[in-house]
Amino acid sequence: MSKELEETQEVDIDDGVEAEDDSLIDFYSGDALSVEESRSISMSSRVQLILLAGAVDCGKSSLIASLFHCFQNGPLGGYLFAGSRTLVGFERRCHKARVASNRDTPTMDRTSFGEKRKLLHLKVAQKSNPSTPKHLFFADVSGESFEDAINSVDDCAQVPLLRRSDHFVLLVDGSKMIDLAFRQNAKKEALLLLQSCIESNRLGERSLVDVIFSKYDLFVHDDTALNFIESIKSAIKGRFGDLLGRIRFSNIAAIPETGTKAIKLGYGLNEIFPSWVEDNPGSYFPIELYNENLEGCCEFDYFGRNYARRESGINE
């Protein structure tokens, strides 16, 4: 055997070692992204982060799946689908809601506790201006994380991406609104979660908060449930109205149960979605760059005021 052959190291596939090849291209898996993987997008483009919050089985994953379904049917809220790095991640959340899954009723896989790949990427473009796309990340955090956050301010401070979010979307399980045994607890959990987020300084006077009552198809004709929902709205506005920047309330039916013909898939998202694309704390609550009252300030502050005046066309 030649010396060259003796020095050649064979690589067995079973050894789990991959030979290095500079010609190989690393493609995206298409699955949900970790925070580290998302940076290639967030470092090159302005990204809106929508954090979906709520208890286990409240409808967070269903909302994400419904968005994907809606864009397959056409524009949503005046926006067109313009791409995604996480099509496989969306598809994983959609499969069990489809006929192909051979299930009698639509269901969703729950987000695993401790899952690192929790960001779903969506690129959209305004129908009237398709040449300027915008990027969104939807953070699909497990319900167990929020259940811990309710019981501990310290745990709330550790909820992934909460502080970074542009929109905090709290989903309240609509199926519990029609059940006397569960609806009071659902109300209590919603109030406690908001309280914990405020006390941990994760939400505040510049926060954009959506409180969404999911599974609207289950309570649309139940007057008792609808009245109870109004009591939840009143309690949230009364307790947190002065502490949060904006609070909106909506009803959605992300993936209605089979046989609900009056309520179509994605009910309510058409009205909510545009705000998630267009609004962020920076644009909704602009920061005052200078103060007209500069008594006792340094020369640098006067320079900033005068520069801002000139840029605005205001005479000295």
N, C-alpha and C positions, 0 to 999 in steps of 0.2 A: 504493500500500500504506500502511495507516495506521501511525502511529508506534508504537502498541501492538503491532501484529503484528511490526514490525521489531525490537522489543526482546525479543520472545519467543524464548527459546532452545529449540530442538528437541533432544530427546534421542533418539539412534538406538540401538536395541537392540544393534546390532553394535558400538557403542562400548564396551560393557561397563560403562556407567554406569547406576546405578539411581537413579530419582527418589526423593527422600525423601518418606515418607508416614508421618505419626505414627500412622495407624490400623492400620499393619501390625503383626502379632504375630510375634515370632521363636520358632518352634517348635523343639523338639529334633529333631536329625536322626535320633536313634535309634541312631546308630553308637557305637562305643566312645568313651569320654571322655578328654580330656587332663586333666592335673592341675588346670589352671586351670578347666576346665569342671566338674570334680567338686566344686569348692568350694561351689557352691550347695546341694549335699546335705550335705557334711561340716560346713558352718558352721551348719546348722540341726538336724542329727541326729547321734547317736553312730553312727559307721560302723566296722565291722570290716574291716580290710584283710588279704586273704589273698594273699601273694606266691607265685606258682608259679615254681619254679626248676628248672633242669636243662639238659642238652645239647640240641642240635638234634634234633627228631623223637622226644623222649622221651615225649611225650604230654600236654604242658601244654594246648594248644588243644583236644585231644580231651576232657580232663577238663571244661573249661568247657562244651563242646558237650553233653557227657553230662548235666551238671547241668540244662541247659535242656530236654533231652529228658525227663529224669526228672520234672521238674515239670509237663510237659505231660500226663504219665500219672497224676499225683496227688501226694500228699504225699511228702516225702523226709525221713527221719529225724525224723518227727513235726512237720515244718514244711510250711506251705502257701505257694504262690507268691502274693505280694501286690502285685507290680508290678515294673517295671524301666524305667529311662530309656534302656536300650541294647538294645532288642529286635532292632534291625537288626544290631547287632554280634554278638549271639548267633546270629542267623540266618545270618550270613555264615560262621560257624564250623561250622554244622550242615549246610549245604546239600550238601556233597560226600559226606556220610555217608548221604544219603537216596536212596531209589529214584528220585526225580524227577531226580536228577543224571545218571542213565543210566550210572553207573559200576558195574563188576563187584564191587569191594570198597570198603568205607568208607575214605575218605581225609580229610585235613585240610590246609587252607592253613597254611603256616608263618607265624609272626609276623615281620614285616619288621624288620631291624636298623635302629634309629633311629626306629622308629614312635613318634609322640608320643601317639596315641590308643590307650592300652593298658589302660584301666580299664573293666571290665564291671560294671554296677550290678545288684544283685539285692535286692529287698525281700521279706522272708519274715515269716510270722506263725506262732506256735506253734498247732498244731491245737487245743489245749486252751484257748488264750487269744488268739484271732484279733484282738482289739481293740488289741493292742500290737505293731505290726510292728517289725522290725529291718532295718537296712541293711547290705549287704555290698558291698565292692569286690573284684573279682578282678583282680590285676595280671598281665597276659599279656605278659611281657617276653621278648624274643627269646633263643633259645639261644646265639647268638653273643656276647651280652653276658656270659653266664655262662662261656663258654669263655675269654673274655678275663679274667674275674675269677679263674679258676683259675690263670692264669699271672702275675697281678700283683695285689698287695694294693691298689695305688693304683687300678687299674681296678675292683676289687671295691667300693671305697668310692664309686665313681661309678655303680654299678648303681641305676637309678631305683627309688625307694620302698623300698629294702631296709631302711633304718634305721627307717622309719615303720611297717613291717608288724607286725600283731598275730600273724600266723601265717606261718611260713616253711615252705613245702611243697616239699621236694626230691623230684623224680621221677627214678627210676632206670629206664632203658629195659629192660623185661622181655624184649624180643626179643633183647637181647644176653646174657641169662642162659643161653640155650640154645646159644650159639655160643662155642666154645673160643677163637676168634680175637679176640673182642671183650669177653668178660665181665671179664677182669682189668683191662682199661683202663677199663671202666665203673665198677668198684669204686674204682680209683685216682682217677678224676675226682670221684666222690662225696665221698671223703675229703678231697681237695685243696680242693674248693669249700667244704666246711664249715670247713676249716682257714683258708682265706683270709678267710671271713666273720668268723671269730673274731679273727684277727690285725688286721683292719681295723676292729674294734670295731663291727661291724654286727650280730653275734649275741653273746649272752653269757648270764649266769646267770639272766636274766629272760626269755629267749627261749623261745617255744613252737615246737618243730620237729617236723614230720611227715616221715618218710622213706617214700615210697610207691613200691612196685615196680609199674610199669604193665604193661599187656598180660598180665594174669594168665592169660587163656585160652590163651596160647602155652606156658606152662610149668607149668600146674596138674598135669600128669601126669608131669613130668620130675623124677625124684628127684635127679638130679645137679644140676640147676639150683636146686632147692629147698634142697639142702645148701649150695650156693655162696651163696645169699641169706642163709642163717643165718650164714655166715662174714662177710658184709658187716655184718650187724647186730652181731655180736660186736665187730668192729673199730671200728665207730662208737661203741658203748657204752663200749668200753675206752678209746678215745682222747678222747672228748668228753663222756662221762657226767657228769663233775664240772664241766664248763665251760658246759654249756647247762642251762637251767631244766627243760625237759621234752623228751624224745625219744620219739616213738611210731613204730611200724612198721606198715605196712598193705600189702595187695595189692589192686589194683583192676583191673577190666576196663572201662574207660570206654565204649569202642565195640568190642565183640568182633568178630572177623572173621566174615563171613557163613558160616553152617553150623555155628557153635559154639552148639549148642542148650542145653548144660548150664550155660553161663555167660551170664547175661542182661545186657542193657545197663545200665551203671551199677553193676556188681557192686562192692561194698565201700564205695560212697559213703554208703549209708544209715547206716553206723556212724561214719563220719568227720565228716559234715556238721554234726551238732548241736554239736560242740565248736567249730567255726569260728564259729558264731553266738553261743555262750554264753561261751566262754573268751576272755580277753585278759590280757596281762601284768599289768595293774592289779588285776584280780580274782583271778587265779590266784596272784600273788605280792604280796599286800597289803603296803604300806609301813607300817612302824611309825611312828606320828605322834609318839610321845614315848617317852622312856626312863625307866624307874623310877629308875635310878641317875643322879641329877642333881648329884652332888658337883662343886663348882667351876663350876656353870652359873649363868647370869644369872637375874634375876627373871622375865624373859619366858618362859624355859623352865619355871619353876615354874607360871606361869599356864597354860601350855599343858597341862601334866600334870594340874593340878587340874580344868581345864575338861573334859578327856577323861574323867577319873574320874567327874565329875558326870553327864556324858552317858551313861556306862555303868552308872550306879547304884552306883558304888563309893564307900563312905564315906571321908572324909578320914582 
